[in-house]
Amino acid sequence: MASIQKFTEERLPYLLAIPVAVVASQHPIPVPQKYLADFIGSSLTICVVFLGFMATSMSILVSYRTTRLAKVLVKAKVMGRLVGYLRAAIRWTLLWLLVSFLLYFLQPHWLLAIWAVLATVALGCYLRVVSLLSALIQK
């Protein structure tokens, strides 16, 4: 059961992105030109907030690296998973931020589809990190 849960946890952001990619590639994403600047600005704000949270979490982990808690997390094989999840969340959010920025200059259907997929993966990675951190706090 634990291996199924870990498998799902590791791949959930990517599994969620598959149907989004299919739908976004088949159907244009309706973004009224009147609200496009607000839409892009909100997207950029969300990306920056998520990046801040992930970078802070990573720096906290680095600062605790020599503590007893960190040794327990390493022994339980959670520290490596958590660092990997944080790296993935930061990487995907940076890509989402870049595409959001590009939307200021270009608005083709394919770029909006990529934006939707990256947003799904980045949010899925963010939720994965929050879920694992919440589980650690509860124990």
N, C-alpha and C positions, 0 to 999 in steps of 0.2 A: 504493500500500500504506500509506504514512504517513497519508494522509487517512482511510482506512478505520479505521486504528488510533486516530487522534485522535477520529473520530466515535464509535467504541465507547467510548473512554476517557471522553469527555464525557457520554455518556448511560447508561453502565453502571449507576450506582446506580438510575436511574429504570426501566431495563429490568428490573432484578432485582425491583423493587417491584411490577411488574404481576402476575406470578403469585402473589406473596404477597397482594396486594389481592384477587385473585379467590378464592383459597382461604380467606382470613380472612373475607371477606364471606359465603361460602357455608357455612362450618363454624365453629361456636363454638370459641374457643380454650380448651382445658381447663386452667384454673388452679384447683387445689384451694384453697378458702377458708382451709384450715389454713396454707398456705404463701404466701398472697397478700402479706402484709406483707414477707416475705423476698424474694419476687419483685420487688416494687416497690422495696424498698430496694436490691437489687442493680442494678436498672435505673437508679435515680438515681445510684448510685456510678459505673457505667459511663459515664453521660452526663457527669458532672462530670470524670472522668479524661480523656475524649475532648476536652471543652471546654478543659481545661488544656493538653493537648498542642497543640491547634489555636491557642490564644491565644499560647502560647510560640513556636510556629512563626511566627505572624504577627509577633510582636514581634522575633524574630530577623531576619526579612526587612526590617522597617522599619529596624532598626539597621544593616543592611548596604547600605542604599539608595544610598549614595554611594561604595561600594567598587568596585574593578575587577571583582570577581565579579558584582555586581549589574548593572553595565553590560553584561557579557557575557550575562547572563540576559535582560536587556531586548532586546539586539540579536538574540538567538536566539528572541525571542518566547515565552520560557518564563515569565518573571516575571509577566506579566499572567495567564497561565493558572493559575499556581500561586496567586496571590492570589485569583483567582476561585474556585478549588477550595477554598481555605481558608475564604473567606467562605461558600460553599455548605455546607461541612461544619459550620461554626459555627452557621449559621442552622437547618439541619435538626436538629442536635443540641439546640439550644435548644427547638425545637418538641417533639422527643422527650422532653426533660426536663419540659416543661410537661405533656404528656399523661401521663407517668409520675407526676407529682405529683397530677394529677387522679384517677388510679386509686386513690389513698388514700381518696377520697370517693365515687367512682362506679365501678361495675364492669359497665356494660352491654356487651353483645356488640359494638356498634358502636365503643365507645371502645377495647376490646381490639384490634379490627381496625385501627383507626387507629394504635394503638401499634405493632402488628406492621409496618405499612407504613412508619411513620416510623423505626422501628429499622432496617429494611432499607435505606432511603434514607440515613440517617445513617451506618450502617456502610459502605455502598458509597462514600459521599463520603470517609469516613475512609481506606478502603483506596486510593482514587484518589490522595489526597494522599500517603500513605505510598509508594505505587508511584512517583509522580513524584519525590518527594524521594530515594528509593533510586536511581532511574535517574540523577539529577543527581550523587549522591555517587559512583556507579560510574564516571562519565566523568572 
